[in-house]
Amino acid sequence: MQIRSLMRAATVALAAGALWPAAAHAGTWCSAGKPVRFAGVTWESGSFTSEVLRFITEKGYGCKTDTIPGNTAATETALARDDLQVWSEQWTGRSEITAKAVADGHVKLLGDTLPGGTNEGWFVPEYVVKGDAKRNIKPVAPNLVSVSDLPKYKGVFEDDEEPGKGRFLNCPSGWDCERVNRRLLKTLNLDDSYTDFRPGTGAALDAAIESAYQRGKPILFYYWEPAALMAKYKFVQLKMPAFNQKCWDTLRADNSTSQCASSYLVSHLKVGVSTPFYQAEPQLMDTYSKVSFPMDFLNKTILEMTSKKIDGQTMAKQFLRDHPDMWKAWVPTDVAQKVQAALAS
C-alpha cells in the first residue's frame, strides 16, 4: 500500500510538472518588461485594428509596445521567429508563410475580427442594373445577375480602345487577384468578349471606378471588402460558380497550366501572435480572441480614414472614445477602466 501511494504521488507530481512550465510563464511577458512588437500593417483596416489592439495592450494591460515596419513576407517571417509578437490582420488561406508557421506551432491565429469573413468578386454599379431615378439614370442591364450573363452585355461595358468587346477592369499587374481574374476570364469563356484591362496601381483602379460612378457610366470591375469604396457607393456583385477549393488552387498557383472556375475564397481575418507571447499572456490572448468589427462598420471606418486622411492611431483613439459599448465587451472591467483613464488623459 505504501509503495502504491508513493507511486501515485510520483505520478501526480510528474503530471503537475508537465503542466508547470506553461503555467509558470503565464502573464510574465509584460510584467518582465519585454516589449510587444506589432507588425506595421499599412492598409487601412489592418492599421486601424493594429492600433486598437496596441492601445488596449499598452494602456489596459501595462505592456510596452512598438511597431516594426516591413513588407508582408518579411514581417510574417519575423512573427514566426518571435521577432514580432502581433500581426493584427491575417487573411486566412492567403499566406503560405503563415500557414507553415501555424502548422509548425510557431504562430497562433486568434478570433474572427470580421464576422463572416472577407468578400471579393466582380461588381457593377447598382444603377447599371436598377437605374437611379435621383440621377435620372435608366437601367442598361436590368437582367444582369451572373458572370454568365456578361456576353450579352459586352456592348454596355464597351472598351473604347477595342470596339466590339467589353472591358473588364482587373487588378494591377503583380497583384494575386490579377492572375486569378485573368484566368477566370478564360475559364468562364469571357476572353473573347471582354478585354482584360489592368490599371497601373491600386489608386488608379479606385480612380477609374470613382470616375465612372460619378459620371453614371457602366463599368465592370473586380473589388473586395472591407474597403472604403464599398461604403461610399452602391454596387451589385455578380454571381459566380460556387467555391471549389481545387479550382481555386489552380487559379492561384504560379505554375498552373489548367484551371477551372470558382468563386473567390472567403478569408477570415484573425489576429496572428507568436506562440511564446501567446503562452505568456493568456488574459491578453482572451481579449484578442474577442475583437470583432461588423463589415459595414469597418467599411465606413476605412472610408473616413481615406477621405479625411486619418491615420490608424488617430482613428483607433476615436473609435475607443466613441464606441465603448463595442470594445468593453472584449476586456475585463479593470482593463476597461485603465483604457478609459488613458483616453481621458
DRENMARMAR-168954 format. One record per residue (C-alpha): residue number from 1; residue in three letters; chain; x, y negated, z negated. Coordinates in steps of 0.02 Angstrom, whole numbers, padded with zeros to 5 digits. Last residue first. Example, Ala and Ser with C-alpha at 12.3 -4.5 7.8 and 13.67 -1.06 7.14 Angstrom:
2
<num:2 residu:SER chaine:A px:00684 py:00053 pz:-00357>
<num:1 residu:ALA chaine:A px:00615 py:00225 pz:-00390>
This chain:
345
<num:345 residu:SER chaine:A px:-00286 py:-03098 pz:01003>
<num:344 residu:ALA chaine:A px:-00464 py:-03044 pz:01038>
<num:343 residu:LEU chaine:A px:-00410 py:-02909 pz:01160>
<num:342 residu:ALA chaine:A px:-00287 py:-02838 pz:01031>
<num:341 residu:ALA chaine:A px:-00423 py:-02835 pz:00899>
<num:340 residu:GLN chaine:A px:-00539 py:-02746 pz:01020>
<num:339 residu:VAL chaine:A px:-00409 py:-02613 pz:01056>
<num:338 residu:LYS chaine:A px:-00374 py:-02587 pz:00870>
<num:337 residu:GLN chaine:A px:-00560 py:-02570 pz:00831>
<num:336 residu:ALA chaine:A px:-00583 py:-02445 pz:00972>
<num:335 residu:VAL chaine:A px:-00438 py:-02340 pz:00903>
<num:334 residu:ASP chaine:A px:-00520 py:-02337 pz:00730>
<num:333 residu:THR chaine:A px:-00687 py:-02284 pz:00805>
<num:332 residu:PRO chaine:A px:-00616 py:-02138 pz:00904>
<num:331 residu:VAL chaine:A px:-00596 py:-02161 pz:01093>
<num:330 residu:TRP chaine:A px:-00683 py:-02118 pz:01258>
<num:329 residu:ALA chaine:A px:-00859 py:-02176 pz:01216>
<num:328 residu:LYS chaine:A px:-00787 py:-02346 pz:01173>
<num:327 residu:TRP chaine:A px:-00739 py:-02364 pz:01356>
<num:326 residu:MET chaine:A px:-00913 py:-02385 pz:01430>
<num:325 residu:ASP chaine:A px:-01008 py:-02485 pz:01298>
<num:324 residu:PRO chaine:A px:-00854 py:-02594 pz:01279>
<num:323 residu:HIS chaine:A px:-00885 py:-02656 pz:01457>
<num:322 residu:ASP chaine:A px:-00845 py:-02842 pz:01471>
<num:321 residu:ARG chaine:A px:-00688 py:-02856 pz:01365>
<num:320 residu:LEU chaine:A px:-00611 py:-02690 pz:01420>
<num:319 residu:PHE chaine:A px:-00655 py:-02727 pz:01601>
<num:318 residu:GLN chaine:A px:-00577 py:-02900 pz:01596>
<num:317 residu:LYS chaine:A px:-00420 py:-02826 pz:01517>
<num:316 residu:ALA chaine:A px:-00410 py:-02696 pz:01655>
<num:315 residu:MET chaine:A px:-00437 py:-02825 pz:01791>
<num:314 residu:THR chaine:A px:-00292 py:-02930 pz:01727>
<num:313 residu:GLN chaine:A px:-00176 py:-02779 pz:01724>
<num:312 residu:GLY chaine:A px:-00232 py:-02716 pz:01894>
<num:311 residu:ASP chaine:A px:-00203 py:-02880 pz:01985>
<num:310 residu:ILE chaine:A px:-00342 py:-02999 pz:02036>
<num:309 residu:LYS chaine:A px:-00334 py:-03068 pz:02213>
<num:308 residu:LYS chaine:A px:-00513 py:-03133 pz:02207>
<num:307 residu:SER chaine:A px:-00575 py:-03034 pz:02358>
<num:306 residu:THR chaine:A px:-00460 py:-02885 pz:02327>
<num:305 residu:MET chaine:A px:-00486 py:-02864 pz:02141>
<num:304 residu:GLU chaine:A px:-00672 py:-02901 pz:02152>
<num:303 residu:LEU chaine:A px:-00692 py:-02772 pz:02290>
<num:302 residu:ILE chaine:A px:-00594 py:-02644 pz:02189>
<num:301 residu:THR chaine:A px:-00710 py:-02671 pz:02041>
<num:300 residu:LYS chaine:A px:-00863 py:-02659 pz:02152>
<num:299 residu:ASN chaine:A px:-00805 py:-02491 pz:02222>
<num:298 residu:LEU chaine:A px:-00764 py:-02429 pz:02046>
<num:297 residu:PHE chaine:A px:-00936 py:-02474 pz:01981>
<num:296 residu:ASP chaine:A px:-01023 py:-02394 pz:02129>
<num:295 residu:MET chaine:A px:-00920 py:-02235 pz:02107>
<num:294 residu:PRO chaine:A px:-00953 py:-02218 pz:01920>
<num:293 residu:PHE chaine:A px:-00796 py:-02235 pz:01810>
<num:292 residu:SER chaine:A px:-00736 py:-02100 pz:01689>
<num:291 residu:VAL chaine:A px:-00604 py:-02081 pz:01553>
<num:290 residu:LYS chaine:A px:-00648 py:-01933 pz:01441>
<num:289 residu:SER chaine:A px:-00493 py:-01825 pz:01474>
<num:288 residu:TYR chaine:A px:-00378 py:-01972 pz:01438>
<num:287 residu:THR chaine:A px:-00455 py:-01991 pz:01264>
<num:286 residu:ASP chaine:A px:-00428 py:-01806 pz:01222>
<num:285 residu:MET chaine:A px:-00250 py:-01823 pz:01285>
<num:284 residu:LEU chaine:A px:-00224 py:-01965 pz:01160>
<num:283 residu:GLN chaine:A px:-00281 py:-01852 pz:01019>
<num:282 residu:PRO chaine:A px:-00169 py:-01710 pz:01081>
<num:281 residu:GLU chaine:A px:-00009 py:-01815 pz:01086>
<num:280 residu:ALA chaine:A px:00147 py:-01705 pz:01086>
<num:279 residu:GLN chaine:A px:00085 py:-01562 pz:01194>
<num:278 residu:TYR chaine:A px:00026 py:-01676 pz:01335>
<num:277 residu:PHE chaine:A px:00188 py:-01776 pz:01324>
<num:276 residu:PRO chaine:A px:00289 py:-01616 pz:01346>
<num:275 residu:THR chaine:A px:00172 py:-01561 pz:01487>
<num:274 residu:SER chaine:A px:00191 py:-01718 pz:01592>
<num:273 residu:VAL chaine:A px:00025 py:-01805 pz:01624>
<num:272 residu:GLY chaine:A px:-00086 py:-01820 pz:01778>
<num:271 residu:VAL chaine:A px:-00252 py:-01909 pz:01753>
<num:270 residu:LYS chaine:A px:-00381 py:-01841 pz:01873>
<num:269 residu:LEU chaine:A px:-00475 py:-01899 pz:02026>
<num:268 residu:HIS chaine:A px:-00568 py:-01757 pz:02109>
<num:267 residu:SER chaine:A px:-00542 py:-01734 pz:02295>
<num:266 residu:VAL chaine:A px:-00685 py:-01687 pz:02410>
<num:265 residu:LEU chaine:A px:-00605 py:-01608 pz:02564>
<num:264 residu:TYR chaine:A px:-00660 py:-01688 pz:02726>
<num:263 residu:SER chaine:A px:-00789 py:-01599 pz:02831>
<num:262 residu:SER chaine:A px:-00726 py:-01456 pz:02937>
<num:261 residu:ALA chaine:A px:-00690 py:-01415 pz:03118>
<num:260 residu:CYS chaine:A px:-00569 py:-01282 pz:03179>
<num:259 residu:GLN chaine:A px:-00386 py:-01300 pz:03223>
<num:258 residu:SER chaine:A px:-00252 py:-01211 pz:03323>
<num:257 residu:THR chaine:A px:-00069 py:-01262 pz:03335>
<num:256 residu:SER chaine:A px:-00039 py:-01305 pz:03151>
<num:255 residu:ASN chaine:A px:00140 py:-01354 pz:03113>
<num:254 residu:ASP chaine:A px:00100 py:-01514 pz:03019>
<num:253 residu:ALA chaine:A px:-00043 py:-01433 pz:02922>
<num:252 residu:ARG chaine:A px:-00191 py:-01548 pz:02889>
<num:251 residu:LEU chaine:A px:-00322 py:-01490 pz:03014>
<num:250 residu:THR chaine:A px:-00271 py:-01308 pz:02994>
<num:249 residu:ASP chaine:A px:-00292 py:-01319 pz:02805>
<num:248 residu:TRP chaine:A px:-00465 py:-01396 pz:02825>
<num:247 residu:CYS chaine:A px:-00514 py:-01251 pz:02938>
<num:246 residu:LYS chaine:A px:-00463 py:-01126 pz:02804>
<num:245 residu:GLN chaine:A px:-00551 py:-01226 pz:02668>
<num:244 residu:ASN chaine:A px:-00714 py:-01246 pz:02762>
<num:243 residu:PHE chaine:A px:-00820 py:-01399 pz:02723>
<num:242 residu:ALA chaine:A px:-00984 py:-01400 pz:02817>
<num:241 residu:PRO chaine:A px:-00987 py:-01473 pz:02993>
<num:240 residu:MET chaine:A px:-01002 py:-01662 pz:02993>
<num:239 residu:LYS chaine:A px:-01143 py:-01783 pz:02953>
<num:238 residu:LEU chaine:A px:-01114 py:-01966 pz:02994>
<num:237 residu:GLN chaine:A px:-01096 py:-02089 pz:02851>
<num:236 residu:VAL chaine:A px:-01204 py:-02244 pz:02862>
<num:235 residu:PHE chaine:A px:-01129 py:-02410 pz:02807>
<num:234 residu:LYS chaine:A px:-01187 py:-02560 pz:02707>
<num:233 residu:TYR chaine:A px:-01054 py:-02690 pz:02668>
<num:232 residu:LYS chaine:A px:-00957 py:-02761 pz:02520>
<num:231 residu:ALA chaine:A px:-00960 py:-02613 pz:02400>
<num:230 residu:MET chaine:A px:-00896 py:-02488 pz:02528>
<num:229 residu:LEU chaine:A px:-00774 py:-02619 pz:02592>
<num:228 residu:ALA chaine:A px:-00687 py:-02622 pz:02422>
<num:227 residu:ALA chaine:A px:-00643 py:-02437 pz:02418>
<num:226 residu:PRO chaine:A px:-00683 py:-02282 pz:02316>
<num:225 residu:GLU chaine:A px:-00717 py:-02219 pz:02446>
<num:224 residu:TRP chaine:A px:-00658 py:-02175 pz:02618>
<num:223 residu:TYR chaine:A px:-00655 py:-02232 pz:02798>
<num:222 residu:TYR chaine:A px:-00651 py:-02172 pz:02978>
<num:221 residu:PHE chaine:A px:-00730 py:-02280 pz:03112>
<num:220 residu:LEU chaine:A px:-00869 py:-02306 pz:03238>
<num:219 residu:ILE chaine:A px:-00911 py:-02489 pz:03275>
<num:218 residu:PRO chaine:A px:-01068 py:-02574 pz:03339>
<num:217 residu:LYS chaine:A px:-01067 py:-02766 pz:03333>
<num:216 residu:GLY chaine:A px:-01158 py:-02875 pz:03206>
<num:215 residu:ARG chaine:A px:-01025 py:-03010 pz:03216>
<num:214 residu:GLN chaine:A px:-00985 py:-02997 pz:03030>
<num:213 residu:TYR chaine:A px:-00982 py:-02808 pz:03044>
<num:212 residu:ALA chaine:A px:-00866 py:-02804 pz:03194>
<num:211 residu:SER chaine:A px:-00742 py:-02922 pz:03111>
<num:210 residu:GLU chaine:A px:-00749 py:-02829 pz:02947>
<num:209 residu:ILE chaine:A px:-00713 py:-02661 pz:03028>
<num:208 residu:ALA chaine:A px:-00568 py:-02728 pz:03132>
<num:207 residu:ALA chaine:A px:-00495 py:-02820 pz:02982>
<num:206 residu:ASP chaine:A px:-00503 py:-02665 pz:02873>
<num:205 residu:LEU chaine:A px:-00407 py:-02561 pz:03000>
<num:204 residu:ALA chaine:A px:-00282 py:-02703 pz:03025>
<num:203 residu:ALA chaine:A px:-00253 py:-02708 pz:02837>
<num:202 residu:GLY chaine:A px:-00221 py:-02521 pz:02838>
<num:201 residu:THR chaine:A px:-00088 py:-02549 pz:02970>
<num:200 residu:GLY chaine:A px:-00053 py:-02532 pz:03156>
<num:199 residu:PRO chaine:A px:-00228 py:-02486 pz:03208>
<num:198 residu:ARG chaine:A px:-00254 py:-02316 pz:03291>
<num:197 residu:PHE chaine:A px:-00382 py:-02297 pz:03431>
<num:196 residu:ASP chaine:A px:-00426 py:-02119 pz:03481>
<num:195 residu:THR chaine:A px:-00531 py:-02139 pz:03636>
<num:194 residu:TYR chaine:A px:-00702 py:-02060 pz:03643>
<num:193 residu:SER chaine:A px:-00798 py:-01959 pz:03773>
<num:192 residu:ASP chaine:A px:-00671 py:-01828 pz:03824>
<num:191 residu:ASP chaine:A px:-00593 py:-01821 pz:03650>
<num:190 residu:LEU chaine:A px:-00762 py:-01782 pz:03574>
<num:189 residu:ASN chaine:A px:-00759 py:-01593 pz:03588>
<num:188 residu:LEU chaine:A px:-00778 py:-01575 pz:03398>
<num:187 residu:THR chaine:A px:-00612 py:-01481 pz:03391>
<num:186 residu:LYS chaine:A px:-00527 py:-01621 pz:03489>
<num:185 residu:LEU chaine:A px:-00593 py:-01770 pz:03393>
<num:184 residu:LEU chaine:A px:-00563 py:-01671 pz:03233>
<num:183 residu:ARG chaine:A px:-00379 py:-01651 pz:03278>
<num:182 residu:ARG chaine:A px:-00354 py:-01839 pz:03293>
<num:181 residu:ASN chaine:A px:-00455 py:-01864 pz:03133>
<num:180 residu:VAL chaine:A px:-00344 py:-01746 pz:03033>
<num:179 residu:ARG chaine:A px:-00183 py:-01822 pz:03101>
<num:178 residu:GLU chaine:A px:-00241 py:-01998 pz:03062>
<num:177 residu:CYS chaine:A px:-00303 py:-01944 pz:02890>
<num:176 residu:ASP chaine:A px:-00126 py:-01900 pz:02834>
<num:175 residu:TRP chaine:A px:-00067 py:-02075 pz:02876>
<num:174 residu:GLY chaine:A px:00082 py:-02086 pz:02993>
<num:173 residu:SER chaine:A px:-00012 py:-02177 pz:03131>
<num:172 residu:PRO chaine:A px:-00142 py:-02298 pz:03062>
<num:171 residu:CYS chaine:A px:-00313 py:-02224 pz:03026>
<num:170 residu:ASN chaine:A px:-00439 py:-02198 pz:03168>
<num:169 residu:LEU chaine:A px:-00561 py:-02316 pz:03252>
<num:168 residu:PHE chaine:A px:-00659 py:-02211 pz:03376>
<num:167 residu:ARG chaine:A px:-00693 py:-02300 pz:03539>
<num:166 residu:GLY chaine:A px:-00824 py:-02246 pz:03667>
<num:165 residu:LYS chaine:A px:-00777 py:-02199 pz:03843>
<num:164 residu:GLY chaine:A px:-00838 py:-02255 pz:04013>
<num:163 residu:PRO chaine:A px:-00732 py:-02412 pz:04009>
<num:162 residu:GLU chaine:A px:-00557 py:-02388 pz:03935>
<num:161 residu:GLU chaine:A px:-00489 py:-02552 pz:03866>
<num:160 residu:ASP chaine:A px:-00657 py:-02619 pz:03810>
<num:159 residu:ASP chaine:A px:-00698 py:-02454 pz:03723>
<num:158 residu:GLU chaine:A px:-00886 py:-02432 pz:03717>
<num:157 residu:PHE chaine:A px:-00965 py:-02394 pz:03549>
<num:156 residu:VAL chaine:A px:-01144 py:-02404 pz:03614>
<num:155 residu:GLY chaine:A px:-01092 py:-02324 pz:03779>
<num:154 residu:LYS chaine:A px:-01023 py:-02173 pz:03686>
<num:153 residu:TYR chaine:A px:-01195 py:-02148 pz:03610>
<num:152 residu:LYS chaine:A px:-01250 py:-01982 pz:03683>
<num:151 residu:PRO chaine:A px:-01077 py:-01908 pz:03652>
<num:150 residu:LEU chaine:A px:-01094 py:-01957 pz:03467>
<num:149 residu:ASP chaine:A px:-01242 py:-01848 pz:03421>
<num:148 residu:SER chaine:A px:-01132 py:-01701 pz:03364>
<num:147 residu:VAL chaine:A px:-01050 py:-01821 pz:03241>
<num:146 residu:SER chaine:A px:-01218 py:-01823 pz:03153>
<num:145 residu:VAL chaine:A px:-01361 py:-01941 pz:03119>
<num:144 residu:LEU chaine:A px:-01379 py:-02059 pz:03266>
<num:143 residu:ASN chaine:A px:-01564 py:-02065 pz:03308>
<num:142 residu:PRO chaine:A px:-01586 py:-02253 pz:03293>
<num:141 residu:ALA chaine:A px:-01429 py:-02293 pz:03395>
<num:140 residu:VAL chaine:A px:-01449 py:-02474 pz:03452>
<num:139 residu:PRO chaine:A px:-01551 py:-02533 pz:03303>
<num:138 residu:LYS chaine:A px:-01605 py:-02715 pz:03325>
<num:137 residu:ILE chaine:A px:-01509 py:-02857 pz:03244>
<num:136 residu:ASN chaine:A px:-01604 py:-03016 pz:03200>
<num:135 residu:ARG chaine:A px:-01486 py:-03049 pz:03054>
<num:134 residu:LYS chaine:A px:-01624 py:-03037 pz:02925>
<num:133 residu:ALA chaine:A px:-01708 py:-02899 pz:03025>
<num:132 residu:ASP chaine:A px:-01556 py:-02786 pz:03016>
<num:131 residu:GLY chaine:A px:-01559 py:-02630 pz:03125>
<num:130 residu:LYS chaine:A px:-01582 py:-02455 pz:03059>
<num:129 residu:VAL chaine:A px:-01450 py:-02352 pz:03152>
<num:128 residu:VAL chaine:A px:-01323 py:-02483 pz:03209>
<num:127 residu:TYR chaine:A px:-01379 py:-02596 pz:03066>
<num:126 residu:GLU chaine:A px:-01309 py:-02471 pz:02940>
<num:125 residu:PRO chaine:A px:-01132 py:-02500 pz:03004>
<num:124 residu:VAL chaine:A px:-01053 py:-02338 pz:03069>
<num:123 residu:PHE chaine:A px:-00953 py:-02209 pz:02971>
<num:122 residu:TRP chaine:A px:-00840 py:-02059 pz:02989>
<num:121 residu:GLY chaine:A px:-00779 py:-01966 pz:02835>
<num:120 residu:GLU chaine:A px:-00708 py:-01977 pz:02661>
<num:119 residu:ASN chaine:A px:-00788 py:-01970 pz:02488>
<num:118 residu:THR chaine:A px:-00697 py:-01949 pz:02324>
<num:117 residu:GLY chaine:A px:-00756 py:-01848 pz:02175>
<num:116 residu:GLY chaine:A px:-00925 py:-01814 pz:02098>
<num:115 residu:PRO chaine:A px:-00880 py:-01904 pz:01937>
<num:114 residu:LEU chaine:A px:-00730 py:-02019 pz:01966>
<num:113 residu:THR chaine:A px:-00611 py:-02013 pz:01818>
<num:112 residu:ASP chaine:A px:-00626 py:-01824 pz:01802>
<num:111 residu:GLY chaine:A px:-00529 py:-01765 pz:01652>
<num:110 residu:LEU chaine:A px:-00349 py:-01707 pz:01638>
<num:109 residu:LEU chaine:A px:-00218 py:-01634 pz:01755>
<num:108 residu:LYS chaine:A px:-00070 py:-01556 pz:01663>
<num:107 residu:VAL chaine:A px:00108 py:-01555 pz:01731>
<num:106 residu:HIS chaine:A px:00262 py:-01444 pz:01705>
<num:105 residu:GLY chaine:A px:00171 py:-01278 pz:01694>
<num:104 residu:ASP chaine:A px:00242 py:-01205 pz:01854>
<num:103 residu:ALA chaine:A px:00069 py:-01203 pz:01936>
<num:102 residu:VAL chaine:A px:00041 py:-01384 pz:01885>
<num:101 residu:ALA chaine:A px:00211 py:-01437 pz:01955>
<num:100 residu:LYS chaine:A px:00176 py:-01339 pz:02114>
<num:99 residu:ALA chaine:A px:00008 py:-01427 pz:02140>
<num:98 residu:THR chaine:A px:00089 py:-01594 pz:02101>
<num:97 residu:ILE chaine:A px:00222 py:-01575 pz:02236>
<num:96 residu:GLU chaine:A px:00098 py:-01501 pz:02361>
<num:95 residu:SER chaine:A px:-00009 py:-01657 pz:02345>
<num:94 residu:ARG chaine:A px:-00183 py:-01680 pz:02418>
<num:93 residu:GLY chaine:A px:-00289 py:-01545 pz:02334>
<num:92 residu:THR chaine:A px:-00332 py:-01651 pz:02184>
<num:91 residu:TRP chaine:A px:-00311 py:-01839 pz:02201>
<num:90 residu:GLN chaine:A px:-00205 py:-01893 pz:02050>
<num:89 residu:GLU chaine:A px:-00248 py:-02063 pz:01981>
<num:88 residu:SER chaine:A px:-00166 py:-02119 pz:01819>
<num:87 residu:TRP chaine:A px:00005 py:-02038 pz:01833>
<num:86 residu:VAL chaine:A px:00070 py:-02026 pz:01655>
<num:85 residu:GLN chaine:A px:00230 py:-01962 pz:01571>
<num:84 residu:LEU chaine:A px:00369 py:-02011 pz:01689>
<num:83 residu:ASP chaine:A px:00546 py:-01939 pz:01680>
<num:82 residu:ASP chaine:A px:00452 py:-01783 pz:01622>
<num:81 residu:ARG chaine:A px:00526 py:-01683 pz:01767>
<num:80 residu:ALA chaine:A px:00356 py:-01652 pz:01847>
<num:79 residu:LEU chaine:A px:00313 py:-01835 pz:01824>
<num:78 residu:ALA chaine:A px:00475 py:-01886 pz:01910>
<num:77 residu:THR chaine:A px:00432 py:-01776 pz:02058>
<num:76 residu:GLU chaine:A px:00262 py:-01861 pz:02071>
<num:75 residu:THR chaine:A px:00351 py:-02030 pz:02059>
<num:74 residu:ALA chaine:A px:00470 py:-01990 pz:02200>
<num:73 residu:ALA chaine:A px:00339 py:-01916 pz:02316>
<num:72 residu:THR chaine:A px:00219 py:-02062 pz:02291>
<num:71 residu:ASN chaine:A px:00342 py:-02204 pz:02313>
<num:70 residu:GLY chaine:A px:00418 py:-02290 pz:02163>
<num:69 residu:PRO chaine:A px:00381 py:-02411 pz:02021>
<num:68 residu:ILE chaine:A px:00400 py:-02368 pz:01836>
<num:67 residu:THR chaine:A px:00277 py:-02446 pz:01714>
<num:66 residu:ASP chaine:A px:00318 py:-02454 pz:01528>
<num:65 residu:THR chaine:A px:00233 py:-02412 pz:01365>
<num:64 residu:LYS chaine:A px:00274 py:-02409 pz:01178>
<num:63 residu:CYS chaine:A px:00136 py:-02319 pz:01087>
<num:62 residu:GLY chaine:A px:00028 py:-02390 pz:00947>
<num:61 residu:TYR chaine:A px:-00126 py:-02284 pz:00985>
<num:60 residu:GLY chaine:A px:-00255 py:-02419 pz:01021>
<num:59 residu:LYS chaine:A px:-00142 py:-02559 pz:01081>
<num:58 residu:GLU chaine:A px:-00017 py:-02459 pz:01183>
<num:57 residu:THR chaine:A px:-00118 py:-02310 pz:01242>
<num:56 residu:ILE chaine:A px:-00277 py:-02414 pz:01263>
<num:55 residu:PHE chaine:A px:-00183 py:-02545 pz:01365>
<num:54 residu:ARG chaine:A px:-00094 py:-02412 pz:01470>
<num:53 residu:LEU chaine:A px:-00253 py:-02316 pz:01508>
<num:52 residu:VAL chaine:A px:-00340 py:-02474 pz:01570>
<num:51 residu:GLU chaine:A px:-00182 py:-02523 pz:01664>
<num:50 residu:SER chaine:A px:-00173 py:-02355 pz:01753>
<num:49 residu:THR chaine:A px:-00357 py:-02358 pz:01798>
<num:48 residu:PHE chaine:A px:-00339 py:-02529 pz:01879>
<num:47 residu:SER chaine:A px:-00180 py:-02484 pz:01972>
<num:46 residu:GLY chaine:A px:-00257 py:-02322 pz:02036>
<num:45 residu:SER chaine:A px:-00416 py:-02408 pz:02096>
<num:44 residu:GLU chaine:A px:-00318 py:-02550 pz:02177>
<num:43 residu:TRP chaine:A px:-00178 py:-02457 pz:02265>
<num:42 residu:THR chaine:A px:-00002 py:-02482 pz:02196>
<num:41 residu:VAL chaine:A px:00022 py:-02346 pz:02065>
<num:40 residu:GLY chaine:A px:00174 py:-02388 pz:01958>
<num:39 residu:ALA chaine:A px:00188 py:-02219 pz:01871>
<num:38 residu:PHE chaine:A px:00168 py:-02242 pz:01683>
<num:37 residu:ARG chaine:A px:00309 py:-02216 pz:01559>
<num:36 residu:VAL chaine:A px:00262 py:-02182 pz:01378>
<num:35 residu:PRO chaine:A px:00408 py:-02242 pz:01273>
<num:34 residu:LYS chaine:A px:00476 py:-02133 pz:01130>
<num:33 residu:GLY chaine:A px:00462 py:-02223 pz:00964>
<num:32 residu:ALA chaine:A px:00452 py:-02064 pz:00861>
<num:31 residu:SER chaine:A px:00273 py:-02108 pz:00813>
<num:30 residu:CYS chaine:A px:00233 py:-02116 pz:00999>
<num:29 residu:TRP chaine:A px:00291 py:-01940 pz:01040>
<num:28 residu:THR chaine:A px:00253 py:-01857 pz:00873>
<num:27 residu:GLY chaine:A px:00065 py:-01833 pz:00876>
<num:26 residu:ALA chaine:A px:00078 py:-01645 pz:00889>
<num:25 residu:HIS chaine:A px:00259 py:-01585 pz:00884>
<num:24 residu:ALA chaine:A px:00239 py:-01472 pz:00733>
<num:23 residu:ALA chaine:A px:00078 py:-01399 pz:00802>
<num:22 residu:ALA chaine:A px:00162 py:-01344 pz:00963>
<num:21 residu:PRO chaine:A px:00312 py:-01271 pz:00871>
<num:20 residu:TRP chaine:A px:00208 py:-01184 pz:00735>
<num:19 residu:LEU chaine:A px:00096 py:-01073 pz:00838>
<num:18 residu:ALA chaine:A px:00220 py:-00932 pz:00859>
<num:17 residu:GLY chaine:A px:00273 py:-00955 pz:00678>
<num:16 residu:ALA chaine:A px:00093 py:-00931 pz:00621>
<num:15 residu:ALA chaine:A px:00086 py:-00768 pz:00715>
<num:14 residu:LEU chaine:A px:00253 py:-00714 pz:00641>
<num:13 residu:ALA chaine:A px:00195 py:-00758 pz:00465>
<num:12 residu:VAL chaine:A px:00033 py:-00663 pz:00489>
<num:11 residu:THR chaine:A px:00128 py:-00510 pz:00549>
<num:10 residu:ALA chaine:A px:00251 py:-00522 pz:00403>
<num:9 residu:ALA chaine:A px:00108 py:-00532 pz:00280>
<num:8 residu:ARG chaine:A px:00026 py:-00381 pz:00359>
<num:7 residu:MET chaine:A px:00190 py:-00284 pz:00350>
<num:6 residu:LEU chaine:A px:00214 py:-00332 pz:00167>
<num:5 residu:SER chaine:A px:00038 py:-00277 pz:00127>
<num:4 residu:ARG chaine:A px:00067 py:-00112 pz:00218>
<num:3 residu:ILE chaine:A px:00228 py:-00083 pz:00120>
<num:2 residu:GLN chaine:A px:00139 py:-00119 pz:-00045>
<num:1 residu:MET chaine:A px:00000 py:00000 pz:00000>
